[in-house]
Structures are given as C-alpha cells and as structure tokens.
Amino acid sequence: MNIEAMLRKLRASSIAVTVFASVFMLAGLAEIGLGGMAVKAEYARITEVETEAQQASPFGSFRRQSAIQSQYNHSSSAFISQGRFIPSFRERGWDNATTIAGLALLVSGLGLILSGLFWVWRAHENLARLGIRTKYTARMAVAGFLVPVANLVLPFETMRELYNRSYCEPEELAHATVENVTAWWTAVVVGLLIFSAMIFKFMLDVGTNLAIITPLWMEYAIASFAMLLLLGSALLFAGLVRSITKAQMVYLPQIMLSGGHEPVQQRPAVTLR
C-alpha cells in the first residue's frame, strides 16, 4: 500500500472537481445573465404586439388581430417552446454567446459529476485500505448518487460520514451533524425541487389543454433562484472536497505510521464554573 500514491490521486481528483465547479459557476451565471436579456427582449416584443393590436383598423381586421394576439403570451411555456428563450443552433450559430455558455455549462456539469464520483470512490477507498470502518463502502457511496430515490438521502449521509471519519472522529460520531454538508445538500434538494416543479408546469402547458399562466418575469426569477442554488451547491461541494482531502492528507499518514490506530481528536469542551 503506497499512501503517497493514494493521496496524490485524491488530490488530483480534488483539483479537477474544483476546476469543473468553478467553470460550472461562471457558465451558469452567464446563462442567467443571457436569460435576463432574452426576457427583456420578450417584454419589448409584447409591448410592440400590444401597440400594433391597438392601432389595427377595426374594419375587417378580426383575423389580423387574432394572429397578433396568438403571439402574445405571458407564459414561459410559449416563450420557451417557440424558441425565443433558447433559439436553435441554426439561428444563433456556434459562435453565439448563448451557445458557448450552454456548452460550457453542459461540459463542466458532466465533468463535475464524473470527477466528483471518482473523488468520492477514491476518498472512501483510502479509509477502507487503512482499516477505518465506515457504514458505507466506496461502491455504496457512488451508487448512492446514481440510484433513483436512494439518491435523495444517501449522498448526504455518505458525505457526512466521510467528512467525520476523514477527520478521525470516532465511529459513534460518524454521523454527527456537519454544517457544510447540510448546507450543500439543502441547496441541491431545494434547487432540484424548484426545477422539477417548473418542468412539470411546462409539460402541462405544452402537452395538455391546461395552461398555467404566470408572469414571465416571475418564472425567470424563480428559475434564476433555483439555478443559483445549484451553482452554490457546486461550490459548496468543491469546498467539502478540498476540506476532506486536506484532512486525509494530514491524518492518514499518521494512521499509517501508528500501525492503523486512529489519532484521537479532542472535541471542543465547555467548562462550567
């Protein structure tokens, strides 16, 4: 067992997670900004349509007015499905800012997921090879991110245990509260729930006769908030990765030198007089 090689691999994957999380954050902020510009342009189009409808001649203009009004829809569903929010590649080209930001968001998101899963597996394997007992093995931890329903709970539990055991907390405190882990997973869950609700609404509007009309600016604000939560969760995850990596680089060599005995952590104590 080469502890230095193990830690080098862990540190390399930690750097990859940080890089992908940073690019993901920047690309996401760019998408939010570009989306705001698209929403502003849509409201300018709505104003133009309303003005044209008001100025239309009342004589024999029913068909013309209906055609104008068919374009006037405050719902984001029409805004999106008609390609005004996300134009086709043919319309915008590969050198368009929206295309570049979208591709950067997609690539960095995939890179963050893959590098993050590799790091999770590597960090758990390091503990297992040094005989540090954990409830979740490396395979279980990675599977916990991928298996539907289970991935609503297991990532939170495995990361909390990994954090505590990497800092050599005793086994009975392996699932003690870790504020950074709680903040990370809360941002992930709330962001995904908001996006899921918006996707459900979009499917209702487009696929059925039921239309839920809400102001476009409101839906943009809600979607931006959800995106900010997911972007923040990426940075929080990268912070957890760096913190746990640092802990393993400090404590695992000590455990190796002590023959597999975990160093005892002195937890903060309060003395009452």
C-alpha positions as CSV (number, residue, x, y, z in Angstrom):
1,M,0.0,0.0,0.0
2,N,1.5,3.3,-1.1
3,I,-0.1,6.1,1.0
4,E,1.6,8.8,-1.0
5,A,0.2,7.5,-4.3
6,M,-3.3,7.2,-2.8
7,L,-3.2,10.8,-1.6
8,R,-1.8,12.1,-4.9
9,K,-4.7,10.6,-6.8
10,L,-7.1,12.0,-4.2
11,R,-5.6,15.5,-4.5
12,A,-5.6,15.4,-8.3
13,S,-9.3,14.5,-8.4
14,S,-9.9,17.2,-5.8
15,I,-8.3,19.8,-8.2
16,A,-10.4,18.5,-11.1
17,V,-13.6,18.9,-9.0
18,T,-12.6,22.5,-8.1
19,V,-11.9,23.4,-11.7
20,F,-15.1,22.0,-13.1
21,A,-17.1,23.6,-10.2
22,S,-15.6,27.0,-11.0
23,V,-16.3,26.8,-14.7
24,F,-19.8,25.5,-14.0
25,M,-20.4,28.5,-11.7
26,L,-19.2,31.0,-14.3
27,A,-21.2,29.4,-17.1
28,G,-24.3,29.3,-15.0
29,L,-24.0,33.0,-14.1
30,A,-23.6,33.8,-17.8
31,E,-26.7,31.8,-18.6
32,I,-28.7,33.7,-16.0
33,G,-27.5,37.0,-17.5
34,L,-28.3,36.0,-21.0
35,G,-31.7,34.7,-19.9
36,G,-32.4,38.0,-18.4
37,M,-31.6,39.7,-21.7
38,A,-33.9,37.3,-23.5
39,V,-36.7,38.0,-21.1
40,K,-36.2,41.8,-21.5
41,A,-36.4,41.3,-25.3
42,E,-39.6,39.3,-24.9
43,Y,-41.3,42.1,-23.0
44,A,-40.2,44.6,-25.7
45,R,-41.9,42.2,-28.2
46,I,-45.0,42.1,-26.1
47,T,-45.2,45.8,-26.0
48,E,-44.8,46.0,-29.8
49,V,-47.5,43.4,-30.3
50,E,-49.9,45.3,-28.0
51,T,-49.2,48.6,-29.7
52,E,-49.8,47.0,-33.2
53,A,-53.1,45.4,-32.0
54,Q,-54.3,48.8,-30.6
55,Q,-53.5,50.6,-33.9
56,A,-55.1,47.9,-36.1
57,S,-58.1,49.1,-38.2
58,P,-61.5,47.9,-36.8
59,F,-62.8,47.1,-40.2
60,G,-62.3,43.5,-41.4
61,S,-59.3,43.1,-39.0
62,F,-60.6,40.3,-36.8
63,R,-58.4,37.7,-38.5
64,R,-55.3,40.0,-38.3
65,Q,-56.0,40.8,-34.6
66,S,-56.3,37.1,-33.8
67,A,-53.0,36.4,-35.5
68,I,-51.3,39.2,-33.5
69,Q,-52.9,38.0,-30.2
70,S,-51.7,34.4,-30.9
71,Q,-48.2,35.7,-30.5
72,Y,-49.0,37.5,-27.2
73,N,-48.4,35.0,-24.4
74,H,-47.1,35.9,-21.0
75,S,-46.5,32.2,-20.2
76,S,-42.9,31.0,-20.3
77,S,-44.1,27.8,-21.9
78,A,-44.8,29.6,-25.2
79,F,-41.7,31.7,-24.7
80,I,-39.5,28.5,-24.5
81,S,-41.3,26.2,-26.9
82,Q,-41.4,28.7,-29.7
83,G,-37.6,29.1,-29.4
84,R,-37.5,32.6,-28.2
85,F,-35.7,31.8,-25.0
86,I,-33.3,29.2,-26.4
87,P,-33.0,29.7,-30.2
88,S,-31.9,26.8,-32.4
89,F,-28.3,26.4,-33.3
90,R,-29.1,27.3,-36.9
91,E,-30.4,30.7,-35.8
92,R,-27.7,31.6,-33.3
93,G,-24.6,29.8,-34.7
94,W,-21.7,28.2,-32.8
95,D,-20.0,31.5,-32.0
96,N,-23.0,32.9,-30.2
97,A,-22.6,33.7,-26.5
98,T,-25.7,31.6,-25.6
99,T,-24.3,28.6,-27.4
100,I,-20.9,29.0,-25.8
101,A,-22.3,29.4,-22.3
102,G,-24.7,26.5,-22.8
103,L,-21.9,24.2,-24.0
104,A,-19.6,25.3,-21.1
105,L,-22.4,24.6,-18.6
106,L,-23.1,21.2,-20.1
107,V,-19.4,20.1,-20.3
108,S,-18.5,21.4,-16.9
109,G,-21.5,19.9,-15.3
110,L,-20.7,16.4,-16.8
111,G,-17.1,16.9,-15.7
112,L,-18.1,17.9,-12.2
113,I,-20.3,14.8,-11.9
114,L,-17.7,12.3,-13.2
115,S,-14.7,13.8,-11.2
116,G,-16.9,14.1,-8.1
117,L,-17.9,10.5,-8.3
118,F,-14.3,9.4,-8.8
119,W,-13.3,11.5,-5.8
120,V,-16.0,10.0,-3.6
121,W,-14.8,6.5,-4.5
122,R,-11.2,7.4,-4.0
123,A,-11.8,9.0,-0.6
124,H,-13.8,6.1,0.7
125,E,-11.2,3.6,-0.6
126,N,-8.4,5.5,1.3
127,L,-10.3,5.0,4.6
128,A,-11.0,1.3,3.8
129,R,-7.4,0.5,3.0
130,L,-6.2,1.9,6.3
131,G,-8.8,-0.1,8.2
132,I,-11.1,2.9,9.2
133,R,-14.6,1.4,9.4
134,T,-17.4,3.2,7.7
135,K,-21.1,2.2,7.3
136,Y,-20.9,2.9,3.5
137,T,-18.3,1.3,1.2
138,A,-16.9,3.1,-1.8
139,R,-19.3,1.3,-4.1
140,M,-22.3,2.0,-1.9
141,A,-21.3,5.7,-1.8
142,V,-21.0,6.1,-5.6
143,A,-24.2,4.1,-6.1
144,G,-26.0,6.3,-3.6
145,F,-25.6,9.2,-6.1
146,L,-26.9,7.3,-9.0
147,V,-29.8,5.1,-7.8
148,P,-33.2,6.9,-8.0
149,V,-35.0,7.6,-4.7
150,A,-31.9,6.5,-2.7
151,N,-30.0,9.5,-4.1
152,L,-32.4,11.7,-2.2
153,V,-30.8,10.6,1.1
154,L,-27.6,8.6,0.6
155,P,-25.3,11.3,-0.8
156,F,-26.0,13.4,2.3
157,E,-25.3,10.5,4.7
158,T,-22.2,9.2,2.9
159,M,-20.6,12.7,2.7
160,R,-21.3,13.4,6.3
161,E,-19.8,10.1,7.4
162,L,-16.8,10.6,5.0
163,Y,-16.2,14.1,6.5
164,N,-16.3,12.9,10.1
165,R,-14.2,9.8,9.6
166,S,-11.6,11.6,7.5
167,Y,-11.2,14.0,10.4
168,C,-10.8,10.9,12.6
169,E,-14.0,11.4,14.6
170,P,-14.8,8.2,16.5
171,E,-17.2,5.7,14.9
172,E,-20.1,6.6,17.1
173,L,-19.8,10.2,15.9
174,A,-19.5,9.3,12.2
175,H,-23.0,10.7,11.5
176,A,-22.8,13.8,13.7
177,T,-24.0,17.0,12.1
178,V,-21.7,18.7,9.7
179,E,-23.0,22.2,8.8
180,N,-21.2,22.4,5.4
181,V,-22.6,19.0,4.3
182,T,-26.1,20.1,5.4
183,A,-25.9,23.4,3.5
184,W,-24.6,21.6,0.4
185,W,-27.4,19.0,0.3
186,T,-30.1,21.5,1.2
187,A,-29.1,23.7,-1.8
188,V,-29.1,20.7,-4.1
189,V,-32.5,19.4,-3.0
190,V,-34.3,22.7,-3.0
191,G,-32.8,23.7,-6.4
192,L,-33.9,20.4,-8.0
193,L,-37.4,20.6,-6.5
194,I,-37.9,24.0,-7.9
195,F,-36.7,23.0,-11.3
196,S,-38.9,19.8,-11.2
197,A,-41.9,21.9,-10.4
198,M,-41.2,24.2,-13.3
199,I,-40.6,21.3,-15.7
200,F,-43.9,19.8,-14.6
201,K,-45.7,23.1,-15.3
202,F,-44.1,23.4,-18.7
203,M,-45.2,19.8,-19.7
204,L,-48.8,20.7,-18.6
205,D,-48.8,23.9,-20.7
206,V,-47.3,22.3,-23.8
207,G,-48.8,18.8,-23.7
208,T,-52.3,19.4,-22.4
209,N,-55.2,21.9,-22.7
210,L,-54.4,23.1,-19.2
211,A,-52.4,26.3,-19.2
212,I,-51.0,27.9,-16.0
213,I,-50.3,31.5,-17.0
214,T,-47.9,33.3,-14.7
215,P,-45.8,36.5,-15.4
216,L,-42.7,35.7,-17.3
217,W,-40.5,37.8,-15.0
218,M,-41.7,35.8,-12.0
219,E,-40.8,32.5,-13.7
220,Y,-37.4,33.9,-14.7
221,A,-36.8,35.0,-11.1
222,I,-37.8,31.6,-9.7
223,A,-35.6,29.7,-12.3
224,S,-32.7,32.0,-11.6
225,F,-33.0,31.4,-7.8
226,A,-33.0,27.6,-8.4
227,M,-30.0,27.9,-10.7
228,L,-28.2,30.0,-8.1
229,L,-28.9,27.3,-5.5
230,L,-27.4,24.6,-7.8
231,L,-24.4,26.8,-8.6
232,G,-23.9,27.4,-4.9
233,S,-24.1,23.7,-4.2
234,A,-21.4,23.0,-6.7
235,L,-19.1,25.5,-4.9
236,L,-20.0,24.0,-1.5
237,F,-19.3,20.5,-2.8
238,A,-15.9,21.7,-4.1
239,G,-15.2,23.2,-0.7
240,L,-16.1,19.9,1.0
241,V,-13.9,18.0,-1.3
242,R,-10.9,20.3,-0.5
243,S,-11.6,20.1,3.2
244,I,-11.8,16.3,3.3
245,T,-8.8,15.9,1.0
246,K,-6.8,18.1,3.3
247,A,-7.9,16.1,6.4
248,Q,-6.9,12.8,4.7
249,M,-3.5,14.2,3.7
250,V,-2.9,15.2,7.3
251,Y,-4.3,12.3,9.3
252,L,-3.9,9.2,7.0
253,P,-0.1,9.3,7.1
254,Q,-0.3,9.5,10.9
255,I,-2.6,6.4,11.0
256,M,-0.2,4.6,8.6
257,L,2.8,5.4,10.9
258,S,0.9,4.3,14.1
259,G,0.1,0.9,12.6
260,G,-3.6,1.6,11.8
261,H,-4.6,3.3,15.1
262,E,-6.7,6.4,14.5
263,P,-5.4,9.6,16.3
264,V,-7.8,10.7,18.9
265,Q,-9.5,14.1,18.1
266,Q,-10.0,16.4,21.0
267,R,-13.5,17.8,20.6
268,P,-14.2,21.3,21.9
269,A,-15.3,21.3,25.6
270,V,-17.0,23.9,27.8
271,T,-16.1,24.1,31.4
272,L,-18.8,25.4,33.8
273,R,-17.6,27.2,37.0
